[in-house]
Amino acid sequence: MFAEDGGGVLNDASRAYLRKLMGLIAADQRWGVSAADDDHAVAPKNGWLPRTAEGAWVVNSIGRVVHEGRELLVAVLTDGSGTEEEGIALVESVAAGAADSLASASPEASPAASSAAPATAAAASGTPASTQR
């Protein structure tokens, strides 16, 4: 989707618009996969949902980060956290670990500034959240 070479489902204008929208994040919403970013223009989309009947939280985060010079697409889906804060901490820990793993596993991959497609990490447990921040 973010390929710079013009390939993919979206055209150049659509990709630019998507990048703009995903980059418009308020400071208090820079959580989740943002924890894996090296202080660049992160583009996350976060969601959370309290499961009151079960007393647990679903907390999810997906987005584009730059980690150790590599552009990565990271998605973390969780289910069963005791609180929203615990879910956020879990998502951030998994995102940082996944980014470290991808960066160290593929040292020959092109840095974020190149036109190579970004690497993708995903960790899943449970179902996606329906509320977005």
Stockholm file with secondary structure:
# STOCKHOLM 1.0

chainA/1-133         MFAEDGGGVLNDASRAYLRKLMGLIAADQRWGVSAADDDHAVAPKNGWLPRTAEGAWVVNSIGRVVHEGRELLVAVLTDGSGTEEEGIALVESVAAGAADSLASASPEASPAASSAAPATAAAASGTPASTQR
#=GR chainA/1-133 SS CCCTTSCSSSCHHHHHHHHHHHHCCCGGGCCGGGGGSCSSCCEEEEEEEEETTTTEEEEEEEEEEEETTEEEEEEEECCCBSSHHHHHHHHHHHHHHHHHHHHHHCTTSCCTTSSSCCEEEEEECSCCCSEEC
#=GC SS_cons         CCCTTSCSSSCHHHHHHHHHHHHCCCGGGCCGGGGGSCSSCCEEEEEEEEETTTTEEEEEEEEEEEETTEEEEEEEECCCBSSHHHHHHHHHHHHHHHHHHHHHHCTTSCCTTSSSCCEEEEEECSCCCSEEC
//
